Amino acid sequence: MPRKQSASSSTPASTPKRRRKKARVSALGLAASELQGGASPSELTKLEDRLRADGGCVLGKYRDPFGGKWLLLAALPIHRVAPTPYQRNLSDTHVRKLEEVIAKLGYYLDPIIAVPSEETTTSSSDARYWTPNGHHRLCAMRNLGAKSITALIIPDPSIAYRILALNTEKAHNLREKALEVVRMYRELATLSRDPESAYHVEFEEPALITLGLCYEQRPRLSGGAFHPVLKRSDTFLDLPIPKALTIRMGYAQKLLEIDDVLEEKVAQLKQRGLTSPYLKSFVVARVNPLRFRPKEAPDLSLDQVLARMLEASRKFRSDTINPEDLARTSGPSEENEEG
């Protein structure tokens, strides 16, 4: 009887996978010393002449460090610039925020992108340049009464139709924004004795400071569930930042204590088979003391809100919640924390 081969002897030895070598990236573009090297093309000279005739001023010209194409840095009379006709609608909130920041800083530091427009297609009779990327900045500067605006001018008008491909920057999610604010807050605590309220533009909203302190200690906090409560009750403090930081640390500890209690309640609901991306928001809404508070009632301080939330969290009974209650819920889910 022939000897039975073992499985190991009948199976060919697996060949180890060879790790693919990364392709070596060669250096591209121009060196810094080459950005102003060489003669500029005649098209750029014509654009410079046009710009001066339009009342503008050439601040500099250089070659793009990646593609080597020539660009102009210029100051344009603000009435000579208009958004592209297919631009998205303005956000009034964003424009107001830009106005406030520019006015507070006393600087305009972010030149718009502009291209020479065709006279026959420009919506404004005075405008000679389109901005495919800078509509909100242009509007903010106009509202502030600016006479001119700095612009990076691309000689090729067709770039106006391709600029959206460059707008790929990811917006901040709540955690990123809150952590950025609290890092700035801690830095200012060592440098400034001004009241916290003096930095309302830099911090945007007081809730971000409190949440940022919480995220420092608990990176996986479902901050989106608590954010609506904080937005209604948190206010900037008229105290020097070092003193305000101590108070805010107290707020953060209370919020984390509430979170500890609610995490247990959420776990109980999950044990009963109740699952939803809005589960944490649902529970927070149930213990929110502002939920059914009459509009004419006196405002509660954040201390009062957090104290009442903690008490309500401890009294929350998960066995009284039905699937139908959860089905009617919508709101910020935990996935939104990642952005």
DRENFI-798458 format. One record per residue: residue in one letter; x, y, z of N, C-alpha, C, CB in turn. Coordinates in steps of 0.02 Angstrom, whole numbers, plus 50000, padded with zeros to 5 digits. Glycine has a CB too. Example, Ala and Ser with C-alpha at 12.3 -4.5 7.8 and 13.67 -1.06 7.14 Angstrom:
REM residues 2
A506604971650390506154977550390506604983550390505654977650452 S506424988850354506844994750357506455000250394507044997050286 
***
This chain:
REM residues 339
M500434994050000500005000050000500445006250000499525000150062 P500345010549951500775016449948500685020850009500645020349884 R501245023850029501215028150088500825034550072501935030050112 K500385036250119499975042150110500385048450122499365042050158 Q500365052850073500765058950080500425063750128500865062350012 S500825067050167500545072050213500335078150174501055073950268 A499885081950205499635087950171500195092850158499095091350213 S500675092850204501225097650196501665095850138501635098150259 S501745089150125502185087150071501845087850003502415080150081 S501175087550001500825087849937500695095049916500165084149941 T500725099649963500595106649947501245110249934500205110150003 P501315113149876501945116649862502045122449910501955119249790 A502655123449928502815128949975502625135549943503565128849995 S502295139749984502085146249957502695150749949501575149550004 T502695154149893503245158649878503135165249915503315159949802 P503605167349954503505173749990503415179449942504105175150037 K502935183749960502795189449916503375194349919502135192949937 R503545196649860504075201549857503775208449867504455201149789 R504065212049912503815218749926503995223449869504115221449993 R503475226649844503585231149787503955237349811502915233049754 K504475238949775504855244849792504485251049771505555244549760 K504495256049815504185262349797504585265749743504125266849859 A504215268349695504565271949642504865278249671504075273749584 R505465279349653505815285249678505545291549644506585284649667 V505325296249685505035302349658505595307149641504535305549708 S505625308949578506145313649557505895320749570506335312649483 A506355325249582506185332149595505885335349533506805336149618 L505355339049543505005342249487505005349849495504285339649481 G504855353149441504765360349444505415364249446504365362049504 L505355370349471505915375049470506205375949540505695381749441 A506835377349542507155379349605506945386549620507935378649601 A507005388349684506805395049704507155400449664506935396049779 S507785399449648508165404449612507955405149539508905402849615 E507545400349515507345400449445506665403649433507335393449418 L506305405349487505615407749479505565414449442505295408349546 Q506095418349444506085424649407506595424549350506225430449454 G506825418649333507325418149280507015417949211507755412049291 G507385420349162507155420149093506715425949075506785413749080 A506605426749010506195432248985505455430248988506395434148913 S505035434849012504325433449014504025433748944503955438349061 P503505429948930503215429848863502845436348846502725423948857 S502735437348782502405443448760501695444048787502385443748683 E501355438248798500675438348825500665441448895500385431248828 L501185440248934501225443049001501335450548998501775439649042 T501755452648950501875459848942501235463448923502415461048888 K500835460448879500195463448860499725463848920499865459348803 L499735458648961499305458649020499525464049070499325451749055 E500175465049076500425470449119500185477249094501185470249124 D500225478249029500005484649000499255485649011500155484848925 R498875480249002498145480649012497995482349085497805474048992 L498365479149130498235480149201498365487349221498685475349243 R498915490249197499065497149213498545501849184499775499149188 A498325500349123497805504449091497145504149130497695502249019 D497035498649164496425497849204496485500749274496255490449209 G497055504049288497145507149353497465502649405496495509449379 G497715496849383498035492249429498785493449435497905485149407 C499095489349476499815490049488500125483149492499955494149553 V500655482049453501005475649455501475475649516501405474449390 L501375470949561501795470449620502375465649610501375468149680 G502295461249562502835456449548502615451449496503045452849612 K503095448149466502945442849418503445437249429502965445449345 Y503205431149420503635425449432503345419349396503725424049507 R503735414149394503515407849364503275403149418504095404649323 D502725399849403502445394949449502965389649465501805391749420 P503085388049529503625383349546503505376249522503725383249620 F502895374449506502765367649484502775367149408502085365249511 G502355371149375502295370549302502725375449263501595371549283 G503005380449297503435385149263503075390549224503885381549217 K502415390949231502035396049194502085402749230501285393949186 W502055408149191502135414849219501485417249251502365419649166 L501555420749308500995423449346501155430649366500835419149408 L500625434449378500705441249403500415441849473500375446349356 L500765445149517500485447249581500335454649574500975445749642 A499705456549582499515463349567499005466049616499235463749496 A498945472649616498405476049653497915478549601498675481949697 L497275476949610496755478849562496265483549595496395472549535 P496025488649558495465492549584494875487849596495265498349534 I494575488349653494085483249672493475483249626493855484349744 H493325489049595492745489249550492895485849484492535496449538 R493535484149472493715480849410493655473249414494425482749392 V493465470649472493445463449482492725461149494493895461349541 A492545455649464491885452649474491955445149479491395454649416 P491505441849513491525434549515491335431649447491045431749570 T491555425649434491335422349373490575421649374491685415349365 P490245422049317489515421949317489215415349341489255423449249 Y489605410049342489355403549364489565401849435489595398049317 Q489775407049472490005406049541489425403749585490305412649569 R489585399749636489075397749684488825403749723489355392349733 N488235403149753487945408649791488365410349852487225406849812 L488365416749868488735419049927488425416349991488765426649928 S488845414950039488625413550107488695419950147489035407650140 D488125422950166488145429250204488525428350270487445431750218 T488445422550301488795421250365489545421350355488575414550394 H489775418150301490495417850288490765424750272490635412950230 V490395428650233490615435450216490675439650279490125438750167 R490175439350323490205443250386490805441150429489555442350426 K490945434650430491515432250469492165434950441491525424550471 L492225434950374492825437550342492905445050357492805436350267 E492355448750352492375455850367492635457150438491675459050358 E492385453250485492565454250554493305452650566492135449850600 V493545447250535494235445250544494715450250512494355438250514 I494565452350450494995457150416495025463750454494735458450344 A494435466050478494425472350515494805471750580493695474350528 K494755466150614495085465350678495845464750670494825459150715 L496055460850620496775460050609497095466250580496905454150562 G496715469950539497005475750506497435473850446497415479750554 Y497365467550424497745465150366497275461350319498335460650388 Y497425461850254497115457350205497675453150177496725461350148 L497685446650194498275442550182498175436950130498505439450245 D497595436550100497445430850057497225433249988496905426350089 P497695434549942497515437049876497025432449841498135438049833 I496565435449804496095431549764496455428949702495475435749745 I496165423949670496395421749604495985425549552496315413849595 A496315428249501495955432049450496225430249381496025439549463 V495785430949332495975429949262495695435849222495705423149234 P496015437749167495725442949125495075440649094496225445149069 S494565444849096493915442849070493825445448999493355445449116 E493365442348965493165444748899492665450348909492855438948855 E492785455948878492355461748888491625460348870492615467648848 T491525456048822490835454848799490445450348846490855451748730 T490795446948892490445442248936490445444349009490755435448930 T490765449949025490795452149094490125455249114491365457149105 S489855452949170489205455249192489215462549214488935450949247 S489765464649245489825471549269490175475749216490205471849336 S489915481649202490195485849148490905488049164489755491949137 D491075488949229491735491149248492235485449257491695495149312 A491985479549268492435473949284492825471749223492035468049312 R493465470549234493905468149181494245461649199494425473449164 Y494115459349260494435453149284493915448949321495045454749330 W493955442549310493535437849345493925434549402493255432549297 T493585433249456493885429149509493495422649516493905432949577 P493785417149494493465410649503493565407849573493715405749452 N494015410849611494165408449679494315414649721494765403449679 G493795417349754493895423249795493275427549802494445427349766 H492695424749783492065428649784491915431349854491495424249760 H491975427149905491815429349973492315434649998491825423450021 R492955433749982493455438750002493335445349967494165436249986 L493155445049903493015451049864492415454849894492875449349790 C491895451149910491295454249938491435457250007490725449049944 A491835453750048492005456250114492395462750109492405451050154 M492885462950064493285469050055492855474750029493875467750008 R492385473249984491935478449960491515481350017491465475649904 N491245476850058490825479050113491215483250163490515473050148 L491865481950169492285485750215492495492450185492905481750233 G492335493550121492505499850089493195500050058492445505350138 A493505494250046494175494150017494165496849945494465487050018 K494695500549927494755503249859495075498349811495155509749861 S495495493949837495855489249794495895482549828496565491949778 I496125477549790496215470849818496805467649783495565466649808 T497185463849820497765460349791497525453849758498305458849844 A497845452149703497625446349664498225442949632497125448449610 L498175436449628498645432449589498315431449521498815425449625 I498595434549470498275434549404498595429349359498325441549372 I498165425049333498375419749287498195422049216498035412849304 P498675422549172498535425149104498035421049065499165425649065 D497975414649080497545410149042496825410449068497815402949044 P496355413449031495665413949056495325407249067495245418049009 S495555402049031495225395549037495295392449106495495390748985 I495775394949145495865392249213495245393449255496485395249247 A494845398449236494225399949273493745394049272493885406049244 Y493795389849222493355384049217493635377849250493195382649144 R494265378249271494595372449301494785373449374495205370649261 I494645379349400494885380949467494555376649521494755388249483 L493945374049508493605369949558493995363649573492905368249534 A494375361349524494775355249535495305356349588495105353149469 L495485362649601495985364149651495695364949721496365370349632 N495035365649725494705366749790494575360149824494055370749781 T495105356849847495035350149876495185350049951495485345349841 E495305355849981495465356050052494875353650093495685363050073 K495015349250140494485346450182494295351350237494715339650213 A493655352350245493425356750298493555353650366492675358350289 H493655357950416493755355550484493125352050509493945361350531 N493205346350542492635343550578492645346550648492655335750580 L492145344850688492065347950753492665346650798491435345450787 R492915340550799493475338850843494095342850823493625331250840 E494245343050758494835346650734494795354050751494915345750658 K494205356950740494125364050754494195365550829493445366550729 A493875361350871493905362450943494615361750969493445357550979 L494975356750945495665355850968496115361550945495945349150943 E495995363950884496385369550860496265375750903496225371050786 V495635376850921495455382650962495775382051031494695383250969 V495745376251062495995375651130496765376051132495755369051162 R497095373851079497825374551077498015381951072498125370751017 M497635385751032497745392951028497585396251095497315395950972 Y497065393851128496845396451192497395395551245496195393051216 R497695389651247498215388351296498835392651282498415380851295 E498985393651219499555397951202499425405151225499685397751126 L498815407651212498655414451233498635415151308497985416451203 A498485409751343498475409951416499165411551445498225403351444 T499695409951408500375411551430500615418351407500855406151406 L500255421251359500485427551329500065433551345500525426751255 S499425432451361498955438051365498595438051432498455437751309 R498445444051455498025445051514497365448251495498395449351567 D497235448551430496595451251406496035446351422496625452651330 P495425448851427494865444351441494745439551383494225448351455 E494475433851400494315428851349493865431751295493985422651381 S493385435851316492895438751269493215443151216492375442651307 A493825445651229494165449851180494395445851119494765453251212 Y494395439251125494625434951071494045431051039495155430051097 H493455434051039492875430351013492945428850938492245434451024 V493305433050902493405431750831493865425750821493705437950795 E494405425550859494885420050852494585413350873495505421450894 F494175413350925493905407050952493245405050920493825407551026 E492925409650884492295408450848491705407550895492355402350805 E491725402650939491175401650986491445398451050490615397150955 P491165400251107491425397751171491365390151178491075401051229 A490865387251146490775379951151491385376251126490155377851112 L491745379051077492325375651050492885375251101492585379350987 I492935380151145493455379951198493295374251246493495386751236 T492675373951270492475368751317492555361851286491755369851340 L492325361051225492385354551192493115352751180491995354551126 G493525357651162494225356351150494575353651212494575362651127 L494405356451270494695353951333494465346751347494495358551392 C493845345251327493595338351335493955333551287492835338151324 Y494035335751225494365331451176495095329951195494335334651106 E495415334651228496105333451250496135327351296496385339651286 Q495635326651339495625321151386495285314851358495285323251450 R494825315951312494435310351285494355311151210493735309751321 P494845309051171494835310251099494225307351063495445307451068 R493925301951091493355298751058492685301351085493395291351067 L492695306951119492075309851144491595311351086492215316351183 S490955309851096490445311451046490245318751055489825306751052 G490705323151038490595330351049490005333051010491205334151031 G489865330050952489305332450912488635331750948489275328750847 A488585326950994487965326151032487875331751083487965319351067 F488425334151111488395339351162488415346451134488955338551212 H488655347051072488765353751043488135358151043489015352950973 P487545355551023486945359851023486785362751092486355356050996 V486885358751144486745361151212487235366751230486795355351264 L487875365651215488385370651232488285377151193489075367851220 K488085376451130487985382551089487455387051118487805380551017 R486965384151151486415388151180486585390851249485795383951184 S487075387951283487175389851353487875392551368487045383951396 D488365390951326489055393151340489145400351314489565388351306 T489485404451353489615411351334490345412951347489145416251372 F490595418051312491285420151324491325423451393491525425151269 L491875422251427491975424751495492355431451494492345419651538 D492135436151534492475442551539493015442251593491975448251555 L493435437251588493985436151635494625435251596493845430051681 P495195437051625495835435551592495875428151575496435437651636 I496175426651518496185419751494496465414851545496585419351430 P497005416451582497245411551631496715409651683497855414251666 K496325414651707495795413251756495205409751722495555419751789 A495055411851661494505408751625494655401451610494365412451559 L495295399851599495485392951585495315388351644496235392551569 T495425390851704495265386851764494525385251767495485390551828 I494115390251752493385389251753493185384451698493015395951744 R493475385151639493295380751583493515373551596493615383351518 M494065372751631494265365951649493735362751694494955365951685 G493425366851736492875364251778492275362351735492665369551829 Y492115366451685491575364751639491715358051605491475370251586 A492335357351582492525351251545492455345051589493245351851518 Q492665345651652492615339851698491885337851709492955341451765 K491455342851716490745341351726490445337951664490345347751742 L490655340451605490395337451543490635330251536490615341651483 L491255328951554491515322151550491175317551601492275322151561 E490995320351658490625316451708489935314551681490555320451775 I489615319251648488965317751616489065312351563488665324151584 D489595312951525489735308051472489835301051501490345310151431 D490175300651558490275294151591489605290851607490695294951655 V489155294751636488495292051655488105290051592488095297251696 L488115294251541487725292851481488005286951441487695298951437 E488655285851446488945280051412488645273651441489715280051419 E488535273451506488225267651537487505266851513488245268251614 K487145272451507486445272151484486415269751411486115279051490 V486875272151370486895270051300487035262551296487425274051260 A487505260151337487665253051338487055248851357488245251551386 Q486655251351404486045247751424485545247351367485725251251485 L485485252851329485035252851271485275247951218484975259951242 K485925247651208486195242951158486075235751179486945244251148 Q486115234451244485985227651269485265225551256486135227251344 R484825230451252484115229051237483985228651162483675234451268 G484525229251122484455228651050484295235151015483925223851035 L484335240751050484205247251019484865250050992483885252151071 T484915250450927485525253050896485335258450845485925247350862 S485755263450841485655268850794486275273250795485015273050812 P486455276250737487015281050738486845287250778487195282950666 Y486205288150795485995294050833485855292350906485375297050802 L486075286550929485905284350996486155289151050486175277351008 K486785291151045487065295751095486705302451093487825296751084 S486575305051033486225311351027485515310851056486195313650954 F485205305151046484535303951072484525304451148484265297151050 V485015301251180485045301151253485205308151279485565296051278 V485685311551247485865318351268485255322951263486445321151226 A484875322251209484275326451201483775325251257483945325151133 R483725319051280483245317351333483435320551400483195309851341 V484065321951411484285324751475484465332151468484885320851503 N484325335051410484485342051398483985346551435484475343651322 P484195350451484483725354651522483445360451482484065357351583 L483715361751423483475367251382482955364951331484045370551346 R482845358351329482425355451276481725358451274482385347951286 F481385358751331480705361351333480665367751375480235356051361 R481225371151383481225377151425480885382851387481955379151445 P480395386251417480045391651383480525397351364479485394451428 K480375400551308480815405951284480835411751333480575408351216 E480275412851368480245418551414480585417151481479525420551426 A480795410851492481125409151555481825412251557481175401451563 P482065413951617482745416851623483275412051597482895418651696 D483795414851568484335410651542484685406951598484845414951503 L484895400851583485285397051631486025397851614485085389551629 S486435398251666487155398351654487385391351634487535400851718 L487975390951607488235384351587488315379851649488905385051551 D488515382751705488565378851767487895375751784488805383351824 Q487365379651780486695377051796486475371751747486185382851796 V486615372851683486425367951631486775361351644486595370551561 L487425361551657487795355351667487575351751731488545356851670 A487425355651784487195352551846486525348951835487125357851902 R486075352051799485425348951786485495342951739484935354151756 M485955343451692486065337851646486325331751684486555339851591 L486785332951730487065327451769486525324051810487635329951814 E486105328051842485565325251882485075321251839485185330851919 A484895324051781484435320551735484755314251707484225325251678 S485405314451696485755308551669485725302751718486495310251653 R485815304251781485785299051832485085296051840486025301751899 K484575300251826483885297951833483625294651770483445303751852 F483985295151715483755292451651483655284951656484245294251594 R483065282551635482905275451638482885272651567482235274151674 S483365268351552483405265551484482825260751470484065261951475 D482525257851523481985252951512481335256251491481875248851575 T481305262851492480685266251471480715268351397480565272451514 I481275267051363481355269151294481125263551247482095271051279 N480705265451199480455260751149480805261751082479695261451141 P480825256551040481125257450973480805263050933481075250950934 E480145264150944479795269450908480075276350927479045269150921 D480255277150991480555283451013481195284950975480685283351088 L481605279750968482245280550934482165281650859482685274450947 A481655278450831481545278950758481375286050737480985274250736 R481095289950783480905296850766481485301650774480325299050809 T482055299150794482625303450811483075304450750483025300550868 S483315310550743483855311950695484285317350727483575314350626 G484905317750705485355322750734486065320950718485255323250809 P486545324350750487245323050736487445316050759487685328250770 S487685312050714487885305250731488625305150750487755300450674 E488835299550779489535298850798489985298950738489635292450839 E489725296750679490145296750619490335303850599489785293350562 N489905308750615490045315650596490645318450633489445319950609 E490855315150686491435317550723492065317250680491525313550786 E492085312550634492685311750593492685316450534492745304650569 G492095319150516492065323850460492135320450394492585329150467 
***
